[in-house]
Amino acid sequence: MFSTWLDGVGSLTRDQRRKAFMVVALREADDDSDWTASDAADEAAMPEAPAVIATTLGDEVRNRAVPPGLPMSADGKVAALAVAAGRRVETRGCPHCDAKDVRPWGRAHGLPRYRCTDCRRTFNALSGTSLARLRHKDRWPDQARALMTGESVAAAASRCGVAYTTAFRWRHRFLVAPALDKPTRLNGIVEADETFILESFKGRRADLPRAARTRGGKPAKAGLSAEQIPVLVARDRAGATIDAVLPKLDRVSVTAVLSGVVTPANQLCIDGGKAIAAFARVGGIPYHVLPKPGGPKPGAPELHINNVNAYHSRLKEWLRPFHGVATKNLSHYLGWRRTLEAYDHIKDPSQWLNAALGSGTYQQITL
């Protein structure tokens, strides 16, 4: 049977051979994936995601030419997911070799596919993102809304109509890219200070180094101790924010986070913490040590760390309803809070889809 099919290839026209090759390439891509037969059947039965997730992305997207083959929603706007993912392909090219020259290559599983002219591998618009191979694309806007409102995993599961474990997995898959969406440079006066968050092994069922706590719990020791995890936050007066979980509160760790982001062109305001002061001194960065708790410097009311202290307060108050955040996931929650601050005036779930695809506030600037 196969030999007969091969013998007949020579009698095909050029267009027929091209179509046959495309079908074979798409089939090969499906075989290379780790999808099960039931997953593939579920995806095939699912409404096409771009037609379901129909949300306006603003003037820039509305004015963008519609890529060939993308469906239109009933109101004539390009579907949010397809546009956001297509923009990623346009700006970043092939996820396998980073080449920019890619060509449309049919459709599969509700999304357009592309083929790289350099490495000749095929991919879809979600390949290389944290959302690749997630199911039920029609429910992703509900997950985005759950992130916008800071819902619990149980509430998000109810909103999206998925299992609790699925909602938890979706939460952290959606937060991978926002956790990395940080400014590469802060401008003007920069405020920097550290805060501390109680270490947590939430979700860990065995080999705990201490007795388990309930609903977040309290530290065994008062004041600072090894139980408190240092978190560094630096903000400029425009609201651009960079933060990080520090392995240790010392100059080396601070330098790893702020090197190149805060430069001698800035004016750094701190409260006298030795690690940040040492970073500034070694880097030749002008810095101002402010009287505790960080109020304005006498004679210079513009020099203070009130903004970063207020950010610390908002962060901890926002974390409180989660009743403890696993330290291994803390960077995701920092990115979640940072994105909420950046999108505070925007109530459009498509912005969260963009952020989850790697086109967040600061990543868009560097594309």
N, C-alpha and C positions, 0 to 999 in steps of 0.2 A: 504494500500500500504506500509506504513512504517512498520507495524507489520510483513508483509510478508518478507520485506527486513531484518528485525532483525532476524526472524526465520531462514533465509538462511545463516546468519553469521557463524553458527556452522558447516556448511558443507564446508566452505572455508579452503584452506590450510594455513599454517603459513605465507608463502610469500604473499598470496592473502590478508590475514588479515592485514599484515603490510602495504601493498600498500593502502588498503582501509582506514586504520587509518591515513596515511599520507595525503591522499586527504581530509579527514574530517578536519584534523588539519589546512591544508592550507586554506580550505573554511572558517573555524572559524576565522582564522587570518584576512581574507578579510572582514568578517562581522564585526569584532571589529574595523576596520578602519573607518575613516570618509569620505571615498571616495564616490562620487556619482556614479550612474550607467554610466553617460556619461563620467566621468573621467576614470573609469575602462575600458570602451570601447576604449577611446582614447589611453590609455596605452597599451592595448592589440594589437591595430593596429600599434603601434609604433615599429620601428626596435629595436632589442635588443641593449640596450645601450652599453654593452661591445664590441659588434662587430662593432659599429659605431665609438666609441671613441678609436681609435687605435693609441697610441703614445708610443714611447719607453721611459722607465723610467730609463735607465742606467744599468750598469753592475750588480748591486745588484738585480734588478728585473729580468733582462734577465737570470740570473743564478738561479732564484727561481723555484722550481718545480711547474708545472702547476696544480692547484687544479682540482679535478675531475669535469667534467661538464662545465668548463669555455670554451667559444668559443675562437678560435684563429683568429686573423686578417689575411688578405691576405699575409702579409709579415712574418707571423710566430711569431709575437710578441704578448704577452698577452695584452689584452685591458687595457688601463690605468685605467679607473674607477674601473673595476673588481679587478685589482691587488691592487690598493690603498685601496679600501674598504675591500678586503680580508685580507690585512695586518693588518688593524685595528682590525678585528675579531680575527686574530691570536694572537695579542699582548694584547688586552684588554678583549677578551672573551665576555661573555653575557652582553648586555647593560642593562638588567633588574636586575641581581643579581651579576654581576662581576665575576661569576664563569668562569674558563678557559676551562673546559671540554665541548666543543660543538661539534655537529655532523652535517654533511651535511644533509639537509632536503628538497631536491627537488629544484625547481625553481619557481618563480612567478614574473610577471611584468618585465621580462628581467633580473632579478638578482638572484643569488643563495640564498637560504634560509638555515637557520641553526636552530638546536634545542639544547637547554641547557639541559644537563643531570641532573642538580641540580633542577632548578625551572620548567623544562619541558616546558618552553614557547618557541615559535618559533619567529624568527626575520630574517631580511635580513641584508646585509652588510652595509646599510645606516641607520638602526635603531639606534636611539640615537644620530644622527648627525643633524646638521642644514640643511642638504640637504634632509632629509627624506621627502618623498611624494611630492617633487618637480617634475613637469612634464618635458617632452621634454628633456630627458637626452642626446639625440644626439646633442643638441645645447649648452651643458655646456662648451665644449672647446672654443666656440665663446665667452661665458661670461668670461672665464678665460683670453682670449686674451684682452677683453675689460678692465679687471682689470690690466693687464700687461701694457697697454698703457695709463691708466688713463682717459679713455673716459667718456664723459658725459652720463647721463642716456638715452638721446635721441639717441646718437650715438650707445650706447650698444643695445638699442631696435632695431635699424635698422640692426646692425650686426647680431643679434640673430634671427631676424624675429619674435619678440614678441611685445606685447603691452608695452607702456611706463610704466604703473603701474607694469607689470610683471617684466620688466627690473630693476625697482627700488627695488622690493621685492627680486629678485635674488641677486642684489648687496649686500644687507645687510644680506641675508642668507649665502652668500659666505664669508662674512667678520666676522661672529660670532666667528669662531675658530681662525683665524689670530689675532683678537683683544686680545685673551687670550694667544697667543703664545709668552711668554716672558721668558727670562733667569731666572733661580732660583738663580744664583750667578754670580757676576761680578768679574773679576780677575785683579790683579795688580793695576795700577794707574787708578782711576775712576774719570771722569769729571761729575759734576752734576750742573744743572742750571735750572731755570724756565723761561718760556716764557708765553706770554699772547695772547689769541685769542678772538676776539670780540664775545660776546654772541649772539646767533641767535635762533630765533623761526621759522626758515624756515619750511614750510609745515603746520604750525598751522594756522587755519582759524578763530578761535574765541578766546575770552578772552585774548587777548594780553595785557601785562602790559604797552605797549607803542605803539606809532604809527608804523605801518609796514614800513620796509625799502625796497628799491629796489636794486637788484643785490648786496647784501652784505651790502651796506651802510657804514656809518661812525659813530663812537661813538658820543654821544651828548656832552661828556666832553673830553677835552684833557688830555693826561697822563693816569695814572692808576685810575680805578674806578670800581664800582660794575659791570659795563658792560663788563669788561675784565675777561675772565676765565683763571685761572692759569693752565698751563700744565708743569709738571715736566718731565725732560729728564735726564737720567744718562747713560753714555757710558764708556766702557773700551777701551783700545788701540787696542784690537782685533776687535772692531766694534760691540760687543754685546751691545744691547740697551734695556733699559726698560723705559717706559713712562707711564703717567697716567694723567687723568683729575682730578685736586684736587678740593674738595668741598670748601676748604679754604686754603690759603697759611699760614700754621702754622706747628709747629713741629709734632703735632699728625698726620696730614694728610701726611706729608713727611715720618714719621715713618711707617705708614701703607703701603706705597709703597716700601720703601727701606729696611725695617727690614729683616735681613737674606740674602738680596741680596748684600748689602754692609756691610762688617764686619771689625773688627779691623785688619784683615790681609791686608786690602786695604789701599791705600793712596788716600784720597779724595781731589780733587781740586775743589774749589768753588770761587765765586766772592764776598763773604761776605754777601750773603743773610741770614737774621736772622733765618729763619725757617730751612734751611739745616744745618747751623752752629749749631743750637741747637740740631738737630738730631744727628750730629756727636759727639758733646760734651757729651751728655747724653749716647750715645752708646759706648763711649770710642774709637771712630774711629779717627785715625790720619788724620787731615785735614789741608789744606794749603789755606789761603785766598790770592787771587791773585789781583794784581792791575787792576782796571777796564781799558779796557773792557774784561779782562781775559787773557791778554798776558802772556808770560813766566815770572816766578818769577825771580828776579835778582839773579844770581849765580846758578840757577837751571833751565836750559832751557827746561828740560823735564816736568816741572810742569806748566801746562796751561790748559785752557778750550776752546782752539781753535776748537777742534773737535766737542764738543757739540754745540758751537755757530754756526759752519758751518751747523750742522744738523738742528738747528732751522731755518736757512735761507733757506735750501732746502725744509723743511717742509712747510713753509709759501709760498714760491714761487710755490710749487706744489699745494697748496690749492687754490691759487688765481683764476684759471679758473673756480672753482666751484661757485664763487660769493657768498660765505657764506655757511657754513656748520652748520646744526642744532646742537646745543649744545648737545641734547640728543643722537645724533649719532656720536659725535666727537671721542669717543673711537674707533669706527669702522674705522674711517679714520686714526687715529694714527696707528692702526694695519695694515691697508692697506699700509701706507707709510713704516712702519717697515719691512713688508714683501718684498716690492719692493727693499729696500736696501739690504736685505739678499739674494734676488734672482737676483741681478743686472746683473750678468754674465750669467744667465740661461734664455733662451728664449723658454722654453718648457712649454706649458699650463698644462701638467700633474703635474708639481710641484704645481701649484695653486689648482688643484683638491686635491692633497695630503693635502695642507694647509687647504682647506675648510673642509676636513674630519677629521681634528684634528691631522695631522701628519706634522706640520710645522717644521721650523728649530730647535727650542728649544724643542718642544714637542717630536721630534724624539729622542733627546738625553735622555729624561727621560722615554721613553717607555721601 
